[in-house]
Amino acid sequence: MQFYHLAVNRKSAEAHIHLGYCYLVGAGGVEVDKATSAAYFKAASLELHDADAQFFLANAYDKGLFGEEDIQGINDEILMMLFNASAAHGNLDATQIGVGILGR
């Protein structure tokens, strides 16, 4: 885990995603901490513009994976922004799911 934290300090999107996952499910010797998980995914999505992180973050919000306190204020418009950003950064799956949200 130490190396992932070092990589996060060097702005590695992959390290942010890995730590976000670890805190989401309690892997790698850390306790489940959904707020910390969300923070890592948000950083990779919004600061580092990582397509996979944007895609995961939008899906996680849509499914409520981070818990009630973190999804307050998240609406379909924000989900579409994340899916569109992910698609613009090369994630083709994001386009298909984003279209599904429009059809709700």
C-alpha positions in Angstrom: 0.0 0.0 0.0 2.9 2.3 0.7 3.9 2.4 -3.0 0.3 3.3 -4.0 0.3 6.2 -1.6 3.7 7.4 -3.0 2.2 7.0 -6.6 -0.9 9.0 -5.5 1.4 11.8 -4.4 3.0 11.7 -7.9 -0.5 12.1 -9.4 -0.9 8.5 -10.7 -4.5 8.0 -11.8 -4.0 4.2 -11.6 -2.9 4.5 -8.0 -5.9 6.6 -7.1 -8.2 4.0 -8.7 -6.5 1.1 -6.9 -6.7 2.8 -3.5 -10.3 3.9 -4.2 -11.2 0.2 -4.8 -9.3 -1.0 -1.7 -11.2 1.5 0.5 -14.5 0.6 -1.1 -14.2 -3.1 -0.4 -11.7 -3.3 2.4 -8.9 -4.9 0.4 -5.2 -4.6 0.9 -5.3 -4.4 4.6 -7.5 -1.3 4.9 -10.9 -1.0 6.5 -13.9 -0.1 4.3 -14.1 3.6 4.1 -16.5 4.8 1.4 -15.8 8.5 1.9 -12.1 7.9 1.4 -12.8 5.6 -1.6 -15.0 8.3 -3.2 -12.3 10.9 -2.6 -9.7 8.8 -4.5 -12.1 8.2 -7.4 -13.1 11.9 -7.5 -9.4 13.0 -7.6 -8.7 10.6 -10.5 -11.8 11.7 -12.3 -11.9 15.5 -11.8 -8.2 16.4 -11.3 -6.5 13.8 -13.4 -9.2 13.4 -16.0 -8.9 9.6 -16.1 -11.6 7.9 -18.3 -11.8 4.7 -16.2 -12.1 6.7 -13.0 -14.8 8.9 -14.5 -16.7 5.9 -15.7 -16.4 4.1 -12.3 -17.4 7.2 -10.4 -20.5 7.7 -12.5 -21.5 4.1 -12.1 -20.8 4.1 -8.4 -23.0 7.2 -7.9 -25.7 5.7 -10.0 -25.7 2.5 -7.9 -25.2 4.3 -4.6 -22.0 2.4 -3.8 -20.5 5.2 -1.7 -23.6 5.6 0.6 -26.3 8.1 1.1 -24.1 11.0 2.4 -21.9 11.0 -0.7 -24.6 11.0 -3.3 -26.6 14.0 -2.1 -26.8 16.5 -4.9 -25.8 13.9 -7.5 -28.4 13.9 -10.3 -28.7 12.6 -13.8 -27.1 15.8 -15.2 -23.9 15.2 -13.1 -23.9 11.5 -14.1 -24.1 12.5 -17.8 -21.3 14.9 -17.3 -19.1 12.1 -15.9 -20.1 9.6 -18.5 -19.5 12.2 -21.3 -16.1 13.1 -19.9 -15.2 9.4 -19.7 -16.3 8.9 -23.3 -14.4 12.0 -24.4 -11.3 10.6 -22.8 -11.7 7.3 -24.7 -14.0 5.1 -22.7 -16.5 3.8 -25.3 -18.6 2.0 -22.7 -19.4 5.3 -21.1 -21.3 6.5 -24.2 -23.6 3.5 -24.2 -24.5 3.8 -20.5 -24.9 7.5 -20.7 -27.5 7.1 -23.4 -29.3 4.7 -21.1 -29.5 7.3 -18.4 -31.1 9.7 -20.9 -33.8 7.1 -21.4 -34.9 6.9 -17.8 
